[in-house]
Amino acid sequence: MANRTALYDKHLEMNARMVDFGGWDMPVNYGSQIDEHHSVRNDGGMFDVSHMTIVDLEGADSGPYLQRLLANNVEKLKTSGRALYSCMLNEDGGVVDDLIVYYFDPNRYRVVVNAATRDKDLEWMRRHAQGFAVSITERDDLAMIAVQGPNARDAVIGLMPGDKREALDGMRPFTGMVVGEMFVARTGYTGEDGFEVMVPNTDAPAFWQALLDTGIKPAGLGARDTLRLEAGMNLYGTDMDESVSPLESGLGWTIGWEPEERNFIGRAALEAERTQGPEMKFVGLVLEGKGVLRSHQKVFVDGQAAGEVTSGTFSPTLGVSIGMARVAATTGSRCEVEIRGKPHPAGVVKPVFVRQGKPLLSTKSS
């Protein structure tokens, strides 16, 4: 039997279609993936993301440890609650996982990593903690609910204690704050505005029901994938993995090159790649005509193999098929994608298609 979150029974109550996802029984939809997608874009939807792995770090060397472990620079975090997106790399510069780290104080941080990579991430983090005064504690006592969409924040704020509402209403993006036994963050899980609420497992079903009672609709993994792809957000295991670097995954902006003396894992490999110039680049694709872009479809430019699609879908917001691809660095604004043995023309764009409900297409490649 796969792992189950604290909300498993709530999903069954709502007739969710359950699937295995990284060893977890998770809802892929509650009847209509398209309706759930539009609910998030136009109103508010909520996702059970309790399968993601929450890890607390504590100790005098927590900061120096993360400076070694992560490609981004956690010294950017100066205020309690601030968050940072980063990759965790191997020595070759490949992406072990992508994650969000929250700063509480110089001795305490919280890290949220993916679900399917839980075991290898924890082993990697513990192995590289040797020599640092830091404890690593998985918080499997916490559930996490992502409430997203234009009306999501008001719904969550309305369920919070009165003395916290003003602070939550003014919370800046990529920050979080403790509210009683909960931790409420605003990092844009799907590219929409909203909150991610970490809540004790024992309280999660009641909080989920309270959100339902405000009119927030549940959404499954299917809608999460179309939303994140429209937002141009990479998915680990599809758009990146240990075989590719952030420079070839559209994540060069997450590398904290300064200060130069910070020797994070994978730095030497990344510097060599940057000096030589990456052979591949990460782009968005918009298919012209019928068909749907999918992972591993081959990309051609002027009849020559140029790369492959890393993820693709039909965009419910745009009404066309979109995707992300890793292609030769020389690729321009046009290409062809092989679908069922036939070439289909596609435009090469920046890999951000929709931002907070608004189409955002550009013909310039990254």
C-alpha positions as CSV (number, residue, x, y, z in Angstrom):
1,M,0.0,0.0,0.0
2,A,1.3,3.4,-0.9
3,N,1.7,6.2,1.6
4,R,-1.3,8.3,2.5
5,T,-1.6,11.9,3.6
6,A,-3.7,13.1,6.5
7,L,-6.3,14.2,3.8
8,Y,-6.7,10.8,2.2
9,D,-10.2,10.2,3.6
10,K,-11.3,13.7,2.5
11,H,-10.2,12.9,-1.0
12,L,-12.3,9.7,-1.0
13,E,-15.3,11.6,0.4
14,M,-15.1,13.9,-2.7
15,N,-14.8,11.0,-5.1
16,A,-11.3,11.8,-6.2
17,R,-9.6,9.6,-8.7
18,M,-6.6,8.4,-6.8
19,V,-3.3,7.4,-8.4
20,D,0.2,6.5,-7.3
21,F,2.6,9.4,-7.3
22,G,6.1,8.8,-6.1
23,G,4.8,6.1,-3.7
24,W,1.9,8.2,-2.5
25,D,-1.9,7.7,-3.1
26,M,-2.8,11.2,-4.4
27,P,-5.8,12.7,-6.2
28,V,-5.3,13.3,-9.9
29,N,-8.7,15.0,-10.2
30,Y,-12.1,15.2,-8.6
31,G,-14.0,14.8,-11.8
32,S,-12.7,17.3,-14.3
33,Q,-9.1,18.4,-14.6
34,I,-10.1,21.3,-16.9
35,D,-12.7,22.6,-14.4
36,E,-10.1,22.4,-11.6
37,H,-7.6,24.3,-13.7
38,H,-10.0,27.1,-14.5
39,S,-11.2,27.2,-10.8
40,V,-7.6,28.0,-9.8
41,R,-7.1,30.6,-12.6
42,N,-10.4,32.4,-12.1
43,D,-11.4,31.9,-8.4
44,G,-9.6,29.6,-6.0
45,G,-8.5,26.1,-5.7
46,M,-6.6,24.0,-3.2
47,F,-4.1,21.2,-3.5
48,D,-3.1,18.5,-1.0
49,V,0.7,18.8,-1.2
50,S,1.3,16.9,2.1
51,H,3.4,14.3,0.3
52,M,6.2,16.9,-0.2
53,T,8.9,16.5,2.4
54,I,9.3,19.2,5.1
55,V,12.7,19.2,6.8
56,D,13.8,21.4,9.7
57,L,17.4,22.3,10.3
58,E,18.7,23.5,13.6
59,G,22.1,24.2,15.0
60,A,24.9,26.7,15.0
61,D,26.2,25.6,11.6
62,S,22.8,25.6,9.8
63,G,23.7,28.6,7.7
64,P,27.3,27.4,6.7
65,Y,25.8,23.9,6.0
66,L,23.3,25.3,3.6
67,Q,25.9,27.5,2.0
68,R,27.8,24.3,1.1
69,L,24.7,22.2,0.2
70,L,22.8,24.7,-2.0
71,A,23.6,26.4,-5.3
72,N,21.8,29.6,-4.2
73,N,23.2,31.8,-1.5
74,V,21.2,31.6,1.8
75,E,22.9,34.7,3.1
76,K,20.4,36.6,1.0
77,L,17.9,35.7,3.7
78,K,18.1,38.4,6.4
79,T,14.5,38.5,7.8
80,S,12.7,35.8,9.6
81,G,10.2,34.1,7.2
82,R,12.0,34.9,4.0
83,A,12.2,32.1,1.4
84,L,14.6,31.2,-1.3
85,Y,14.3,28.8,-4.3
86,S,17.4,26.8,-5.0
87,C,18.8,23.6,-6.5
88,M,20.8,21.1,-4.6
89,L,23.5,19.8,-6.9
90,N,25.9,16.8,-7.2
91,E,29.6,17.3,-7.8
92,D,29.0,17.2,-11.5
93,G,26.6,20.1,-11.3
94,G,23.5,17.9,-11.9
95,V,20.3,18.7,-10.0
96,V,19.8,16.3,-7.1
97,D,16.5,18.2,-6.4
98,D,15.0,21.7,-6.4
99,L,13.6,23.1,-3.2
100,I,12.5,26.1,-1.1
101,V,14.3,27.1,2.0
102,Y,12.8,29.3,4.7
103,Y,14.9,31.3,7.2
104,F,13.7,31.6,10.8
105,D,17.0,32.7,12.5
106,P,20.7,32.0,12.0
107,N,20.3,28.7,13.8
108,R,17.0,27.5,12.3
109,Y,15.8,26.9,8.7
110,R,13.1,24.9,7.1
111,V,13.5,23.2,3.7
112,V,10.7,21.7,1.5
113,V,11.8,19.2,-1.1
114,N,9.9,17.0,-3.5
115,A,8.0,13.9,-2.6
116,A,9.4,11.3,-5.1
117,T,13.0,12.3,-4.1
118,R,12.4,12.1,-0.3
119,D,14.7,9.2,0.5
120,K,17.7,10.2,-1.7
121,D,17.3,13.9,-0.5
122,L,17.4,13.0,3.2
123,E,20.3,10.6,2.6
124,W,22.2,13.3,0.7
125,M,21.5,16.0,3.2
126,R,22.6,13.8,6.2
127,R,25.7,12.6,4.4
128,H,26.8,16.2,3.7
129,A,25.9,17.3,7.3
130,Q,29.0,15.5,8.6
131,G,31.3,18.0,10.2
132,F,28.6,20.6,10.7
133,A,26.8,21.3,13.9
134,V,23.3,20.9,12.5
135,S,20.4,18.6,13.1
136,I,18.1,17.4,10.3
137,T,14.5,16.6,11.3
138,E,11.8,15.4,8.9
139,R,8.5,17.0,9.9
140,D,6.2,14.2,8.9
141,D,3.8,15.4,11.5
142,L,2.8,18.3,9.2
143,A,0.4,18.4,6.3
144,M,0.6,21.0,3.6
145,I,-2.3,22.6,1.6
146,A,-1.6,25.0,-1.3
147,V,-4.5,27.4,-1.8
148,Q,-4.1,29.2,-5.1
149,G,-5.9,31.7,-7.3
150,P,-7.2,35.3,-7.2
151,N,-9.5,34.7,-4.3
152,A,-7.3,32.2,-2.4
153,R,-5.6,34.6,0.0
154,D,-8.9,36.1,1.2
155,A,-10.3,32.7,1.9
156,V,-7.3,31.7,4.0
157,I,-7.0,35.0,5.8
158,G,-10.7,34.6,6.8
159,L,-9.9,31.4,8.6
160,M,-7.0,32.8,10.6
161,P,-7.0,34.4,14.0
162,G,-8.2,38.0,13.9
163,D,-4.9,39.4,15.3
164,K,-2.9,37.8,12.4
165,R,-5.1,38.8,9.4
166,E,-3.6,42.2,8.8
167,A,-0.1,40.8,8.8
168,L,-1.1,38.0,6.4
169,D,-2.9,40.4,4.1
170,G,0.4,42.4,3.9
171,M,2.7,39.4,3.5
172,R,5.1,39.9,0.7
173,P,5.7,37.1,-2.0
174,F,8.3,34.5,-1.0
175,T,7.9,35.0,2.7
176,G,6.2,33.0,5.5
177,M,5.0,33.5,9.0
178,V,4.1,31.3,12.0
179,V,0.4,31.4,12.9
180,G,-0.1,29.4,16.1
181,E,0.6,25.8,15.2
182,M,0.7,26.6,11.4
183,F,3.2,28.1,9.1
184,V,1.8,30.1,6.3
185,A,3.9,30.9,3.2
186,R,3.3,32.8,0.0
187,T,5.6,31.3,-2.7
188,G,3.2,30.8,-5.6
189,Y,3.0,27.1,-5.9
190,T,1.2,27.1,-9.2
191,G,2.2,30.5,-10.5
192,E,-1.0,32.0,-9.1
193,D,-1.0,34.1,-6.0
194,G,-2.0,32.3,-2.8
195,F,-0.8,30.6,0.4
196,E,0.9,27.3,1.2
197,V,-0.3,26.3,4.7
198,M,1.7,23.8,6.8
199,V,-0.7,22.5,9.4
200,P,-0.5,19.6,12.0
201,N,-1.8,16.4,10.5
202,T,-4.4,16.2,13.2
203,D,-5.8,19.6,12.1
204,A,-5.5,19.2,8.4
205,P,-8.9,17.6,7.6
206,A,-10.8,20.3,9.5
207,F,-8.8,23.0,7.8
208,W,-9.5,21.4,4.4
209,Q,-13.2,21.3,5.2
210,A,-13.2,24.9,6.3
211,L,-11.7,25.9,3.0
212,L,-14.3,23.9,1.2
213,D,-17.0,25.7,3.1
214,T,-15.7,29.1,1.9
215,G,-16.1,27.9,-1.7
216,I,-12.5,26.9,-2.5
217,K,-12.5,23.9,-4.9
218,P,-10.2,20.9,-4.5
219,A,-7.8,20.4,-7.4
220,G,-5.6,17.4,-8.3
221,L,-2.3,16.6,-9.7
222,G,-3.6,16.9,-13.3
223,A,-4.5,20.6,-12.9
224,R,-1.3,21.2,-11.0
225,D,0.7,20.0,-14.0
226,T,-1.2,22.2,-16.6
227,L,-1.0,25.2,-14.2
228,R,2.7,24.9,-13.4
229,L,3.6,24.3,-17.1
230,E,1.6,27.4,-18.1
231,A,3.6,29.3,-15.5
232,G,6.9,28.0,-16.9
233,M,7.8,26.1,-13.7
234,N,10.2,23.2,-14.0
235,L,9.1,19.8,-12.7
236,Y,11.8,17.7,-11.2
237,G,12.4,14.4,-12.9
238,T,10.9,15.7,-16.2
239,D,12.5,19.1,-16.9
240,M,15.6,18.4,-14.8
241,D,17.4,15.7,-13.0
242,E,20.9,14.6,-11.9
243,S,22.1,14.4,-15.5
244,V,21.7,18.1,-16.3
245,S,22.8,21.3,-14.7
246,P,20.7,24.4,-13.8
247,L,22.4,26.2,-16.7
248,E,20.7,23.8,-19.2
249,S,17.5,23.7,-17.2
250,G,16.6,27.4,-17.4
251,L,17.6,27.8,-13.8
252,G,20.8,29.8,-14.1
253,W,19.1,32.6,-12.2
254,T,19.0,30.4,-9.1
255,I,22.8,30.1,-8.8
256,G,24.4,32.3,-6.2
257,W,27.8,33.0,-7.8
258,E,28.7,35.6,-5.2
259,P,30.7,35.5,-3.1
260,E,33.3,33.8,-5.3
261,E,34.9,32.0,-2.3
262,R,31.6,30.1,-1.4
263,N,32.4,26.5,-2.4
264,F,29.0,25.0,-2.8
265,I,28.7,21.4,-4.1
266,G,28.8,21.4,-7.9
267,R,30.4,24.9,-8.2
268,A,33.5,23.8,-10.0
269,A,31.5,21.9,-12.6
270,L,29.2,24.8,-13.1
271,E,32.0,27.3,-13.5
272,A,33.6,25.1,-16.2
273,E,30.3,24.8,-18.0
274,R,29.7,28.6,-17.8
275,T,33.2,29.3,-19.1
276,Q,32.8,26.9,-22.1
277,G,29.2,28.0,-22.7
278,P,26.4,25.5,-22.2
279,E,25.7,23.4,-25.4
280,M,22.0,23.3,-24.7
281,K,19.4,25.8,-23.5
282,F,16.0,25.6,-22.1
283,V,13.1,27.1,-24.0
284,G,9.3,27.2,-24.3
285,L,7.5,25.8,-27.3
286,V,4.1,26.7,-28.8
287,L,2.8,24.2,-31.2
288,E,1.2,25.4,-34.4
289,G,-1.8,23.4,-35.5
290,K,-3.2,20.2,-34.0
291,G,-1.4,17.8,-31.7
292,V,-0.1,17.8,-28.2
293,L,3.5,18.2,-27.0
294,R,4.7,15.5,-24.7
295,S,7.9,14.6,-22.9
296,H,10.7,13.0,-25.0
297,Q,9.4,14.1,-28.4
298,K,12.3,15.0,-30.7
299,V,12.9,18.6,-31.7
300,F,14.5,19.5,-35.1
301,V,15.8,22.7,-36.6
302,D,16.2,22.8,-40.4
303,G,15.9,19.0,-40.5
304,Q,18.7,18.5,-37.9
305,A,18.2,17.0,-34.5
306,A,18.3,19.8,-31.9
307,G,17.0,18.3,-28.7
308,E,13.8,17.1,-27.1
309,V,10.6,18.2,-25.3
310,T,11.0,17.8,-21.6
311,S,7.3,18.3,-20.7
312,G,4.2,19.4,-22.7
313,T,0.5,19.6,-22.5
314,F,-2.6,21.3,-23.9
315,S,-3.0,24.7,-22.2
316,P,-6.5,25.2,-21.0
317,T,-5.9,28.9,-20.7
318,L,-4.4,29.5,-24.1
319,G,-6.2,26.9,-26.1
320,V,-3.0,25.6,-27.8
321,S,-0.4,23.0,-26.9
322,I,2.7,24.3,-25.1
323,G,5.8,22.7,-23.8
324,M,9.3,23.1,-22.5
325,A,12.3,21.7,-24.3
326,R,16.1,21.4,-24.0
327,V,17.6,22.3,-27.4
328,A,20.9,23.3,-29.0
329,A,22.0,26.7,-27.8
330,T,22.0,27.9,-31.4
331,T,18.3,27.3,-31.8
332,G,16.4,30.3,-33.0
333,S,12.7,31.2,-33.0
334,R,11.5,28.3,-35.1
335,C,11.7,24.5,-34.9
336,E,9.7,21.3,-35.7
337,V,8.6,18.7,-33.2
338,E,8.2,15.0,-34.2
339,I,4.7,13.8,-33.2
340,R,3.7,10.3,-34.2
341,G,6.5,10.2,-36.8
342,K,5.5,13.5,-38.5
343,P,7.1,17.0,-38.1
344,H,4.9,19.7,-36.7
345,P,6.0,23.4,-36.7
346,A,6.4,25.2,-33.4
347,G,7.5,28.6,-32.2
348,V,10.3,28.9,-29.7
349,V,9.5,31.3,-26.8
350,K,10.5,32.2,-23.3
351,P,9.2,29.4,-21.1
352,V,6.6,31.4,-19.3
353,F,3.1,31.3,-20.9
354,V,0.7,32.6,-18.3
355,R,1.3,34.7,-15.3
356,Q,-1.5,35.1,-12.7
357,G,-4.2,34.3,-15.3
358,K,-2.9,36.5,-18.1
359,P,-1.3,35.1,-21.3
360,L,2.3,36.1,-21.5
361,L,3.9,34.9,-24.7
362,S,7.1,36.2,-26.2
363,T,8.9,35.2,-29.4
364,K,12.3,35.7,-27.8
365,S,14.1,32.5,-26.6
366,S,16.0,32.4,-23.4
